[in-house]
Amino acid sequence: MSRIALAAALLLLSACTAAPPAPVRPAAYPDPILVLGDTNAHDPSLARTPAGGYLLAVTGANIPLKTSADLSTWTAAGPAFPSGTPWTKPYTADNKDLWAPDISYHDGQYFMYYSASSFGSNHSAIFLATSPTGESGSWIDRGLVVESARSDDFNAIDPNLYVDDDGWRLTFGSFWTGIKQIRLDPSTGLRRGGTMIGLAGRGDTAIEAPYLVKHGSYYYLWVSFDACCKGAASTYRTMVGRASSPEGPFADRDGTPMTAGGGTEVVAGHGSIHGPGHEAVLGDLLIYHYYADSGASYLGINSLAYDGDGWPFIYTPTSP
């Protein structure tokens, strides 16, 4: 083969194996990708299993679990606590009324932080359970992590665990004075010390469901604004800010501090997708719930990317 022919062949090979083009922010919010099976969900949290599948935990009686091999088809896997959680009853009229599980996998076991409360009350608590398998009935109660009383100015619900080389942090909060963060003991997963810091707030306006994740050199604090749990009338929307530290200060794209109501919108209601929120991030996926026109809540998943300035957006991948 001549040098010219060899160069042409290499150029053709390079073109055929070139990386796909970078995702482009769409002009309008995309609908969630199509998911099948048992897709009813509220406050979803997703973990990748060691075998490469997925484990989903959602709000509901004794924390319903769902599994999927490919993110596309979901199967009910029973409740985390089939015998109930009597230790949570002081915080809720019905110990089946458990909210906002946060599930993740660390050091050979699953960790699940979850809330016990009742609507409109900040007499609330966050508990921890662990499991070696994630299966229904395998979850072990590890105890109370943090609680709030009616006299407190915060609400101990909507937990999210963040782990890095600097330690373990739990970010949480809903309404009242907004989003808080405490440190955890990695050896137990429970609270370490009495320090609590504020990360975001909107005065008397709704903010909740924090999720902290690092991408590149920034820490991104995801939150939900406005009204959840009103079916098709829900105005929930997913917002984000970022900081150079996991403890903040966080600000939105315009530079408004999140402690002063700042937040950059990533997805809001559109078409027949109502109230997309209570978000979680797993790699390049944004997970959330939304309401259909019927008022039922479903699992939403979109691909997640970052623009040239490092701000996240969702998009629908195109087929090669």
NUZA-151261 format. One record per residue (C-alpha): x, y, z; residue number from 1; residue in three letters. Coordinates in Angstrom, 2 decimals. Layout:
BEGIN
<atom X="X" Y="Y" Z="Z" i="NUM" aa="ALA"/>
...
This chain:
BEGIN
<atom X="0.00" Y="0.00" Z="0.00" i="1" aa="MET"/>
<atom X="1.34" Y="3.44" Z="-0.91" i="2" aa="SER"/>
<atom X="1.88" Y="6.09" Z="1.72" i="3" aa="ARG"/>
<atom X="-1.01" Y="8.09" Z="0.26" i="4" aa="ILE"/>
<atom X="-3.36" Y="5.10" Z="0.38" i="5" aa="ALA"/>
<atom X="-2.24" Y="4.29" Z="3.95" i="6" aa="LEU"/>
<atom X="-2.85" Y="7.88" Z="5.05" i="7" aa="ALA"/>
<atom X="-6.31" Y="7.81" Z="3.46" i="8" aa="ALA"/>
<atom X="-7.16" Y="4.54" Z="5.19" i="9" aa="ALA"/>
<atom X="-6.06" Y="5.87" Z="8.56" i="10" aa="LEU"/>
<atom X="-8.07" Y="9.05" Z="8.04" i="11" aa="LEU"/>
<atom X="-11.16" Y="6.97" Z="7.20" i="12" aa="LEU"/>
<atom X="-10.62" Y="4.78" Z="10.27" i="13" aa="LEU"/>
<atom X="-10.25" Y="7.86" Z="12.45" i="14" aa="SER"/>
<atom X="-13.49" Y="9.31" Z="11.09" i="15" aa="ALA"/>
<atom X="-15.35" Y="6.06" Z="11.74" i="16" aa="CYS"/>
<atom X="-14.14" Y="5.83" Z="15.33" i="17" aa="THR"/>
<atom X="-14.34" Y="9.51" Z="16.25" i="18" aa="ALA"/>
<atom X="-16.12" Y="10.40" Z="19.47" i="19" aa="ALA"/>
<atom X="-19.78" Y="11.37" Z="19.04" i="20" aa="PRO"/>
<atom X="-20.52" Y="15.10" Z="19.04" i="21" aa="PRO"/>
<atom X="-20.99" Y="16.76" Z="22.40" i="22" aa="ALA"/>
<atom X="-24.62" Y="17.03" Z="23.54" i="23" aa="PRO"/>
<atom X="-26.31" Y="20.33" Z="22.76" i="24" aa="VAL"/>
<atom X="-28.72" Y="22.07" Z="25.12" i="25" aa="ARG"/>
<atom X="-32.19" Y="21.63" Z="23.55" i="26" aa="PRO"/>
<atom X="-34.44" Y="24.59" Z="22.83" i="27" aa="ALA"/>
<atom X="-37.19" Y="23.09" Z="25.02" i="28" aa="ALA"/>
<atom X="-37.21" Y="20.69" Z="27.93" i="29" aa="TYR"/>
<atom X="-37.27" Y="17.10" Z="26.67" i="30" aa="PRO"/>
<atom X="-39.75" Y="14.56" Z="27.97" i="31" aa="ASP"/>
<atom X="-38.38" Y="11.76" Z="30.14" i="32" aa="PRO"/>
<atom X="-37.11" Y="8.69" Z="28.34" i="33" aa="ILE"/>
<atom X="-39.60" Y="5.85" Z="27.94" i="34" aa="LEU"/>
<atom X="-39.56" Y="3.43" Z="30.87" i="35" aa="VAL"/>
<atom X="-41.71" Y="0.30" Z="31.17" i="36" aa="LEU"/>
<atom X="-43.03" Y="-1.98" Z="33.88" i="37" aa="GLY"/>
<atom X="-43.63" Y="-0.81" Z="37.44" i="38" aa="ASP"/>
<atom X="-42.84" Y="2.89" Z="36.93" i="39" aa="THR"/>
<atom X="-45.05" Y="4.55" Z="39.54" i="40" aa="ASN"/>
<atom X="-42.67" Y="6.52" Z="41.73" i="41" aa="ALA"/>
<atom X="-42.45" Y="9.40" Z="44.14" i="42" aa="HIS"/>
<atom X="-39.16" Y="10.80" Z="45.49" i="43" aa="ASP"/>
<atom X="-37.00" Y="8.28" Z="43.58" i="44" aa="PRO"/>
<atom X="-33.41" Y="7.44" Z="44.49" i="45" aa="SER"/>
<atom X="-31.26" Y="5.17" Z="42.35" i="46" aa="LEU"/>
<atom X="-28.17" Y="3.06" Z="43.04" i="47" aa="ALA"/>
<atom X="-26.05" Y="0.98" Z="40.68" i="48" aa="ARG"/>
<atom X="-25.67" Y="-2.58" Z="41.90" i="49" aa="THR"/>
<atom X="-22.32" Y="-4.44" Z="41.94" i="50" aa="PRO"/>
<atom X="-23.71" Y="-6.74" Z="39.22" i="51" aa="ALA"/>
<atom X="-24.39" Y="-3.78" Z="36.92" i="52" aa="GLY"/>
<atom X="-28.14" Y="-3.47" Z="37.43" i="53" aa="GLY"/>
<atom X="-30.10" Y="-0.78" Z="39.25" i="54" aa="TYR"/>
<atom X="-31.95" Y="-0.57" Z="42.55" i="55" aa="LEU"/>
<atom X="-34.60" Y="2.11" Z="43.03" i="56" aa="LEU"/>
<atom X="-36.17" Y="3.19" Z="46.33" i="57" aa="ALA"/>
<atom X="-39.24" Y="5.43" Z="46.50" i="58" aa="VAL"/>
<atom X="-41.59" Y="7.04" Z="49.00" i="59" aa="THR"/>
<atom X="-44.39" Y="4.76" Z="50.19" i="60" aa="GLY"/>
<atom X="-45.46" Y="2.10" Z="52.62" i="61" aa="ALA"/>
<atom X="-42.32" Y="0.69" Z="54.23" i="62" aa="ASN"/>
<atom X="-40.18" Y="2.05" Z="51.33" i="63" aa="ILE"/>
<atom X="-41.01" Y="0.24" Z="48.08" i="64" aa="PRO"/>
<atom X="-38.06" Y="-1.10" Z="46.08" i="65" aa="LEU"/>
<atom X="-37.83" Y="-1.67" Z="42.32" i="66" aa="LYS"/>
<atom X="-35.12" Y="-3.23" Z="40.18" i="67" aa="THR"/>
<atom X="-33.99" Y="-2.99" Z="36.56" i="68" aa="SER"/>
<atom X="-31.22" Y="-4.54" Z="34.51" i="69" aa="ALA"/>
<atom X="-31.09" Y="-1.73" Z="31.98" i="70" aa="ASP"/>
<atom X="-32.97" Y="1.35" Z="33.30" i="71" aa="LEU"/>
<atom X="-35.74" Y="0.66" Z="30.78" i="72" aa="SER"/>
<atom X="-37.95" Y="-2.00" Z="32.39" i="73" aa="THR"/>
<atom X="-38.71" Y="-1.89" Z="36.12" i="74" aa="TRP"/>
<atom X="-39.95" Y="-4.66" Z="38.41" i="75" aa="THR"/>
<atom X="-41.40" Y="-4.30" Z="41.90" i="76" aa="ALA"/>
<atom X="-39.06" Y="-5.90" Z="44.45" i="77" aa="ALA"/>
<atom X="-41.11" Y="-5.60" Z="47.64" i="78" aa="GLY"/>
<atom X="-40.76" Y="-3.17" Z="50.55" i="79" aa="PRO"/>
<atom X="-37.48" Y="-2.57" Z="52.30" i="80" aa="ALA"/>
<atom X="-39.21" Y="-3.14" Z="55.65" i="81" aa="PHE"/>
<atom X="-41.95" Y="-5.78" Z="55.19" i="82" aa="PRO"/>
<atom X="-42.48" Y="-5.94" Z="58.97" i="83" aa="SER"/>
<atom X="-42.81" Y="-2.18" Z="59.35" i="84" aa="GLY"/>
<atom X="-40.72" Y="0.38" Z="61.22" i="85" aa="THR"/>
<atom X="-42.19" Y="0.86" Z="64.71" i="86" aa="PRO"/>
<atom X="-39.20" Y="3.01" Z="65.71" i="87" aa="TRP"/>
<atom X="-40.45" Y="5.76" Z="63.38" i="88" aa="THR"/>
<atom X="-43.96" Y="5.98" Z="64.86" i="89" aa="LYS"/>
<atom X="-43.24" Y="8.92" Z="67.22" i="90" aa="PRO"/>
<atom X="-42.76" Y="11.11" Z="64.15" i="91" aa="TYR"/>
<atom X="-45.76" Y="10.07" Z="62.08" i="92" aa="THR"/>
<atom X="-49.32" Y="8.95" Z="62.68" i="93" aa="ALA"/>
<atom X="-48.69" Y="5.86" Z="60.56" i="94" aa="ASP"/>
<atom X="-45.30" Y="4.18" Z="60.64" i="95" aa="ASN"/>
<atom X="-45.84" Y="3.17" Z="57.00" i="96" aa="LYS"/>
<atom X="-45.68" Y="6.86" Z="56.08" i="97" aa="ASP"/>
<atom X="-41.98" Y="6.98" Z="55.15" i="98" aa="LEU"/>
<atom X="-40.60" Y="9.50" Z="52.71" i="99" aa="TRP"/>
<atom X="-37.73" Y="10.36" Z="50.45" i="100" aa="ALA"/>
<atom X="-35.29" Y="7.44" Z="50.72" i="101" aa="PRO"/>
<atom X="-31.71" Y="8.12" Z="49.64" i="102" aa="ASP"/>
<atom X="-29.98" Y="4.93" Z="48.54" i="103" aa="ILE"/>
<atom X="-26.32" Y="4.38" Z="47.68" i="104" aa="SER"/>
<atom X="-23.68" Y="1.64" Z="47.75" i="105" aa="TYR"/>
<atom X="-20.42" Y="1.95" Z="49.70" i="106" aa="HIS"/>
<atom X="-17.83" Y="-0.53" Z="50.92" i="107" aa="ASP"/>
<atom X="-19.85" Y="-3.65" Z="50.14" i="108" aa="GLY"/>
<atom X="-23.22" Y="-2.58" Z="51.48" i="109" aa="GLN"/>
<atom X="-26.20" Y="-0.40" Z="50.67" i="110" aa="TYR"/>
<atom X="-26.97" Y="2.65" Z="52.77" i="111" aa="PHE"/>
<atom X="-30.46" Y="4.10" Z="52.91" i="112" aa="MET"/>
<atom X="-31.33" Y="7.32" Z="54.69" i="113" aa="TYR"/>
<atom X="-35.06" Y="7.99" Z="54.90" i="114" aa="TYR"/>
<atom X="-37.55" Y="10.36" Z="56.57" i="115" aa="SER"/>
<atom X="-40.44" Y="9.96" Z="58.98" i="116" aa="ALA"/>
<atom X="-42.85" Y="12.86" Z="59.30" i="117" aa="SER"/>
<atom X="-46.34" Y="14.04" Z="58.42" i="118" aa="SER"/>
<atom X="-47.49" Y="16.76" Z="56.02" i="119" aa="PHE"/>
<atom X="-47.06" Y="20.30" Z="57.28" i="120" aa="GLY"/>
<atom X="-45.09" Y="19.31" Z="60.39" i="121" aa="SER"/>
<atom X="-41.41" Y="19.70" Z="61.17" i="122" aa="ASN"/>
<atom X="-41.58" Y="17.16" Z="63.98" i="123" aa="HIS"/>
<atom X="-39.50" Y="14.90" Z="61.76" i="124" aa="SER"/>
<atom X="-36.59" Y="12.50" Z="61.77" i="125" aa="ALA"/>
<atom X="-34.09" Y="10.93" Z="59.41" i="126" aa="ILE"/>
<atom X="-33.05" Y="7.34" Z="60.01" i="127" aa="PHE"/>
<atom X="-30.38" Y="5.05" Z="58.52" i="128" aa="LEU"/>
<atom X="-30.71" Y="1.44" Z="57.42" i="129" aa="ALA"/>
<atom X="-28.11" Y="-0.76" Z="55.73" i="130" aa="THR"/>
<atom X="-28.25" Y="-3.98" Z="53.73" i="131" aa="SER"/>
<atom X="-25.65" Y="-6.32" Z="52.18" i="132" aa="PRO"/>
<atom X="-27.95" Y="-7.12" Z="49.24" i="133" aa="THR"/>
<atom X="-30.55" Y="-4.36" Z="48.97" i="134" aa="GLY"/>
<atom X="-33.31" Y="-6.99" Z="48.94" i="135" aa="GLU"/>
<atom X="-36.67" Y="-6.67" Z="50.65" i="136" aa="SER"/>
<atom X="-36.44" Y="-7.74" Z="54.30" i="137" aa="GLY"/>
<atom X="-32.64" Y="-7.52" Z="54.43" i="138" aa="SER"/>
<atom X="-32.47" Y="-3.93" Z="55.73" i="139" aa="TRP"/>
<atom X="-31.12" Y="-3.42" Z="59.25" i="140" aa="ILE"/>
<atom X="-32.11" Y="-0.40" Z="61.33" i="141" aa="ASP"/>
<atom X="-28.99" Y="1.57" Z="62.28" i="142" aa="ARG"/>
<atom X="-30.79" Y="4.28" Z="64.22" i="143" aa="GLY"/>
<atom X="-31.73" Y="7.92" Z="64.30" i="144" aa="LEU"/>
<atom X="-29.43" Y="10.32" Z="62.43" i="145" aa="VAL"/>
<atom X="-31.03" Y="13.74" Z="63.01" i="146" aa="VAL"/>
<atom X="-34.42" Y="14.99" Z="64.17" i="147" aa="GLU"/>
<atom X="-36.29" Y="18.27" Z="64.31" i="148" aa="SER"/>
<atom X="-38.88" Y="19.47" Z="66.81" i="149" aa="ALA"/>
<atom X="-41.74" Y="21.90" Z="66.27" i="150" aa="ARG"/>
<atom X="-39.66" Y="24.53" Z="68.04" i="151" aa="SER"/>
<atom X="-36.79" Y="24.18" Z="65.52" i="152" aa="ASP"/>
<atom X="-36.35" Y="26.38" Z="62.44" i="153" aa="ASP"/>
<atom X="-35.54" Y="23.44" Z="60.13" i="154" aa="PHE"/>
<atom X="-37.19" Y="20.22" Z="58.97" i="155" aa="ASN"/>
<atom X="-35.30" Y="16.92" Z="59.12" i="156" aa="ALA"/>
<atom X="-36.56" Y="15.28" Z="55.92" i="157" aa="ILE"/>
<atom X="-35.30" Y="14.67" Z="52.36" i="158" aa="ASP"/>
<atom X="-31.82" Y="13.30" Z="53.17" i="159" aa="PRO"/>
<atom X="-28.93" Y="12.91" Z="50.73" i="160" aa="ASN"/>
<atom X="-25.56" Y="11.31" Z="51.51" i="161" aa="LEU"/>
<atom X="-22.41" Y="12.74" Z="49.95" i="162" aa="TYR"/>
<atom X="-19.12" Y="10.84" Z="50.33" i="163" aa="VAL"/>
<atom X="-15.63" Y="11.95" Z="49.31" i="164" aa="ASP"/>
<atom X="-12.07" Y="11.85" Z="50.62" i="165" aa="ASP"/>
<atom X="-12.91" Y="14.64" Z="53.06" i="166" aa="ASP"/>
<atom X="-15.57" Y="12.58" Z="54.79" i="167" aa="GLY"/>
<atom X="-19.30" Y="11.93" Z="54.85" i="168" aa="TRP"/>
<atom X="-21.97" Y="14.63" Z="54.77" i="169" aa="ARG"/>
<atom X="-25.75" Y="14.50" Z="54.98" i="170" aa="LEU"/>
<atom X="-27.64" Y="17.28" Z="53.23" i="171" aa="THR"/>
<atom X="-31.37" Y="17.61" Z="53.95" i="172" aa="PHE"/>
<atom X="-34.24" Y="20.00" Z="54.52" i="173" aa="GLY"/>
<atom X="-37.65" Y="21.17" Z="53.43" i="174" aa="SER"/>
<atom X="-39.37" Y="24.57" Z="53.80" i="175" aa="PHE"/>
<atom X="-38.72" Y="26.40" Z="57.11" i="176" aa="TRP"/>
<atom X="-35.21" Y="27.91" Z="56.83" i="177" aa="THR"/>
<atom X="-34.23" Y="25.65" Z="53.96" i="178" aa="GLY"/>
<atom X="-31.42" Y="23.23" Z="53.23" i="179" aa="ILE"/>
<atom X="-29.02" Y="22.10" Z="55.95" i="180" aa="LYS"/>
<atom X="-25.90" Y="19.94" Z="56.16" i="181" aa="GLN"/>
<atom X="-24.30" Y="17.91" Z="58.94" i="182" aa="ILE"/>
<atom X="-21.20" Y="15.71" Z="59.12" i="183" aa="ARG"/>
<atom X="-21.43" Y="11.94" Z="59.57" i="184" aa="LEU"/>
<atom X="-19.12" Y="9.35" Z="61.11" i="185" aa="ASP"/>
<atom X="-18.04" Y="7.04" Z="58.24" i="186" aa="PRO"/>
<atom X="-17.69" Y="4.13" Z="60.64" i="187" aa="SER"/>
<atom X="-21.37" Y="4.24" Z="61.61" i="188" aa="THR"/>
<atom X="-23.12" Y="6.45" Z="59.07" i="189" aa="GLY"/>
<atom X="-24.59" Y="8.41" Z="61.99" i="190" aa="LEU"/>
<atom X="-24.17" Y="12.04" Z="62.98" i="191" aa="ARG"/>
<atom X="-20.77" Y="13.28" Z="64.09" i="192" aa="ARG"/>
<atom X="-20.69" Y="16.43" Z="66.22" i="193" aa="GLY"/>
<atom X="-23.36" Y="19.08" Z="66.64" i="194" aa="GLY"/>
<atom X="-22.51" Y="21.47" Z="63.82" i="195" aa="THR"/>
<atom X="-25.23" Y="22.20" Z="61.27" i="196" aa="MET"/>
<atom X="-24.75" Y="24.65" Z="58.40" i="197" aa="ILE"/>
<atom X="-27.25" Y="26.26" Z="56.05" i="198" aa="GLY"/>
<atom X="-26.76" Y="25.84" Z="52.31" i="199" aa="LEU"/>
<atom X="-29.88" Y="27.31" Z="50.69" i="200" aa="ALA"/>
<atom X="-33.17" Y="29.00" Z="51.53" i="201" aa="GLY"/>
<atom X="-36.05" Y="30.97" Z="50.05" i="202" aa="ARG"/>
<atom X="-37.57" Y="32.69" Z="53.05" i="203" aa="GLY"/>
<atom X="-41.18" Y="31.53" Z="53.31" i="204" aa="ASP"/>
<atom X="-41.17" Y="29.97" Z="49.83" i="205" aa="THR"/>
<atom X="-40.82" Y="26.25" Z="49.11" i="206" aa="ALA"/>
<atom X="-37.39" Y="24.65" Z="48.74" i="207" aa="ILE"/>
<atom X="-36.57" Y="21.01" Z="49.48" i="208" aa="GLU"/>
<atom X="-35.12" Y="17.72" Z="48.19" i="209" aa="ALA"/>
<atom X="-31.40" Y="18.56" Z="48.10" i="210" aa="PRO"/>
<atom X="-28.90" Y="16.42" Z="46.24" i="211" aa="TYR"/>
<atom X="-25.16" Y="17.14" Z="46.32" i="212" aa="LEU"/>
<atom X="-22.80" Y="15.89" Z="43.61" i="213" aa="VAL"/>
<atom X="-19.38" Y="16.84" Z="42.28" i="214" aa="LYS"/>
<atom X="-18.62" Y="17.35" Z="38.60" i="215" aa="HIS"/>
<atom X="-15.25" Y="18.62" Z="37.47" i="216" aa="GLY"/>
<atom X="-14.00" Y="21.17" Z="39.97" i="217" aa="SER"/>
<atom X="-17.45" Y="22.19" Z="41.21" i="218" aa="TYR"/>
<atom X="-19.91" Y="20.87" Z="43.74" i="219" aa="TYR"/>
<atom X="-23.49" Y="21.12" Z="42.51" i="220" aa="TYR"/>
<atom X="-26.40" Y="21.50" Z="44.92" i="221" aa="LEU"/>
<atom X="-29.63" Y="20.33" Z="43.30" i="222" aa="TRP"/>
<atom X="-32.94" Y="21.31" Z="44.91" i="223" aa="VAL"/>
<atom X="-36.65" Y="21.42" Z="44.12" i="224" aa="SER"/>
<atom X="-38.62" Y="24.68" Z="44.19" i="225" aa="PHE"/>
<atom X="-42.36" Y="25.25" Z="44.64" i="226" aa="ASP"/>
<atom X="-45.31" Y="22.91" Z="45.14" i="227" aa="ALA"/>
<atom X="-45.03" Y="19.13" Z="45.18" i="228" aa="CYS"/>
<atom X="-47.72" Y="16.53" Z="45.73" i="229" aa="CYS"/>
<atom X="-50.64" Y="18.25" Z="43.99" i="230" aa="LYS"/>
<atom X="-50.93" Y="15.85" Z="41.07" i="231" aa="GLY"/>
<atom X="-51.21" Y="17.57" Z="37.70" i="232" aa="ALA"/>
<atom X="-51.44" Y="20.91" Z="39.51" i="233" aa="ALA"/>
<atom X="-47.93" Y="20.49" Z="40.96" i="234" aa="SER"/>
<atom X="-45.49" Y="23.32" Z="40.20" i="235" aa="THR"/>
<atom X="-42.36" Y="21.51" Z="41.38" i="236" aa="TYR"/>
<atom X="-39.27" Y="22.34" Z="39.32" i="237" aa="ARG"/>
<atom X="-35.66" Y="21.22" Z="39.50" i="238" aa="THR"/>
<atom X="-33.00" Y="23.82" Z="40.24" i="239" aa="MET"/>
<atom X="-29.24" Y="23.87" Z="40.74" i="240" aa="VAL"/>
<atom X="-26.40" Y="26.00" Z="42.05" i="241" aa="GLY"/>
<atom X="-22.70" Y="25.33" Z="42.49" i="242" aa="ARG"/>
<atom X="-19.73" Y="26.06" Z="44.73" i="243" aa="ALA"/>
<atom X="-16.05" Y="25.26" Z="45.01" i="244" aa="SER"/>
<atom X="-16.67" Y="23.51" Z="48.36" i="245" aa="SER"/>
<atom X="-19.27" Y="20.93" Z="49.42" i="246" aa="PRO"/>
<atom X="-20.17" Y="23.33" Z="52.24" i="247" aa="GLU"/>
<atom X="-20.81" Y="26.24" Z="49.86" i="248" aa="GLY"/>
<atom X="-21.40" Y="29.07" Z="49.40" i="249" aa="PRO"/>
<atom X="-23.58" Y="27.99" Z="46.49" i="250" aa="PHE"/>
<atom X="-24.77" Y="30.39" Z="43.81" i="251" aa="ALA"/>
<atom X="-26.76" Y="30.13" Z="40.61" i="252" aa="ASP"/>
<atom X="-25.67" Y="30.96" Z="37.08" i="253" aa="ARG"/>
<atom X="-26.41" Y="34.65" Z="37.61" i="254" aa="ASP"/>
<atom X="-24.38" Y="34.73" Z="40.81" i="255" aa="GLY"/>
<atom X="-27.36" Y="34.89" Z="43.19" i="256" aa="THR"/>
<atom X="-26.54" Y="33.05" Z="46.43" i="257" aa="PRO"/>
<atom X="-28.72" Y="30.04" Z="47.11" i="258" aa="MET"/>
<atom X="-29.08" Y="31.29" Z="50.68" i="259" aa="THR"/>
<atom X="-30.90" Y="34.26" Z="49.13" i="260" aa="ALA"/>
<atom X="-33.26" Y="32.24" Z="46.93" i="261" aa="GLY"/>
<atom X="-30.89" Y="31.61" Z="44.02" i="262" aa="GLY"/>
<atom X="-31.19" Y="28.63" Z="41.72" i="263" aa="GLY"/>
<atom X="-30.84" Y="27.93" Z="38.00" i="264" aa="THR"/>
<atom X="-33.73" Y="25.99" Z="36.50" i="265" aa="GLU"/>
<atom X="-32.86" Y="22.68" Z="34.82" i="266" aa="VAL"/>
<atom X="-36.35" Y="21.29" Z="34.19" i="267" aa="VAL"/>
<atom X="-39.90" Y="22.44" Z="34.91" i="268" aa="ALA"/>
<atom X="-43.38" Y="21.37" Z="33.92" i="269" aa="GLY"/>
<atom X="-44.03" Y="21.17" Z="30.19" i="270" aa="HIS"/>
<atom X="-46.77" Y="19.58" Z="28.10" i="271" aa="GLY"/>
<atom X="-48.14" Y="16.58" Z="29.98" i="272" aa="SER"/>
<atom X="-45.12" Y="16.48" Z="32.34" i="273" aa="ILE"/>
<atom X="-46.15" Y="18.20" Z="35.56" i="274" aa="HIS"/>
<atom X="-44.03" Y="19.05" Z="38.59" i="275" aa="GLY"/>
<atom X="-40.72" Y="17.32" Z="37.74" i="276" aa="PRO"/>
<atom X="-38.68" Y="17.28" Z="40.93" i="277" aa="GLY"/>
<atom X="-37.23" Y="15.51" Z="43.96" i="278" aa="HIS"/>
<atom X="-34.23" Y="14.87" Z="41.77" i="279" aa="GLU"/>
<atom X="-31.26" Y="12.56" Z="42.13" i="280" aa="ALA"/>
<atom X="-28.11" Y="12.36" Z="40.03" i="281" aa="VAL"/>
<atom X="-26.33" Y="9.16" Z="39.06" i="282" aa="LEU"/>
<atom X="-23.40" Y="9.78" Z="36.73" i="283" aa="GLY"/>
<atom X="-24.81" Y="11.27" Z="33.53" i="284" aa="ASP"/>
<atom X="-28.44" Y="10.68" Z="34.50" i="285" aa="LEU"/>
<atom X="-30.99" Y="12.94" Z="36.17" i="286" aa="LEU"/>
<atom X="-33.66" Y="10.96" Z="38.02" i="287" aa="ILE"/>
<atom X="-36.88" Y="12.55" Z="39.30" i="288" aa="TYR"/>
<atom X="-40.60" Y="12.07" Z="39.61" i="289" aa="HIS"/>
<atom X="-43.30" Y="13.85" Z="37.64" i="290" aa="TYR"/>
<atom X="-47.09" Y="13.83" Z="37.48" i="291" aa="TYR"/>
<atom X="-49.12" Y="12.82" Z="34.44" i="292" aa="ALA"/>
<atom X="-52.36" Y="14.52" Z="33.42" i="293" aa="ASP"/>
<atom X="-54.14" Y="11.82" Z="35.47" i="294" aa="SER"/>
<atom X="-52.38" Y="13.01" Z="38.63" i="295" aa="GLY"/>
<atom X="-50.38" Y="9.80" Z="39.05" i="296" aa="ALA"/>
<atom X="-46.64" Y="10.13" Z="39.73" i="297" aa="SER"/>
<atom X="-44.05" Y="8.36" Z="37.61" i="298" aa="TYR"/>
<atom X="-40.32" Y="7.79" Z="37.33" i="299" aa="LEU"/>
<atom X="-38.54" Y="10.30" Z="35.11" i="300" aa="GLY"/>
<atom X="-35.04" Y="9.77" Z="33.70" i="301" aa="ILE"/>
<atom X="-33.08" Y="12.03" Z="31.36" i="302" aa="ASN"/>
<atom X="-29.52" Y="12.17" Z="30.12" i="303" aa="SER"/>
<atom X="-27.48" Y="14.89" Z="31.80" i="304" aa="LEU"/>
<atom X="-24.66" Y="16.96" Z="30.33" i="305" aa="ALA"/>
<atom X="-22.81" Y="20.20" Z="31.08" i="306" aa="TYR"/>
<atom X="-22.34" Y="23.18" Z="28.80" i="307" aa="ASP"/>
<atom X="-19.10" Y="25.02" Z="28.10" i="308" aa="GLY"/>
<atom X="-19.52" Y="27.08" Z="31.26" i="309" aa="ASP"/>
<atom X="-20.06" Y="24.00" Z="33.39" i="310" aa="GLY"/>
<atom X="-23.84" Y="24.32" Z="33.90" i="311" aa="TRP"/>
<atom X="-25.96" Y="21.17" Z="33.65" i="312" aa="PRO"/>
<atom X="-28.80" Y="20.53" Z="31.25" i="313" aa="PHE"/>
<atom X="-30.91" Y="17.54" Z="30.23" i="314" aa="ILE"/>
<atom X="-31.29" Y="16.18" Z="26.73" i="315" aa="TYR"/>
<atom X="-32.49" Y="13.18" Z="24.75" i="316" aa="THR"/>
<atom X="-29.65" Y="11.22" Z="23.13" i="317" aa="PRO"/>
<atom X="-29.87" Y="10.59" Z="19.40" i="318" aa="THR"/>
<atom X="-29.24" Y="7.15" Z="17.93" i="319" aa="SER"/>
<atom X="-25.88" Y="6.68" Z="16.17" i="320" aa="PRO"/>
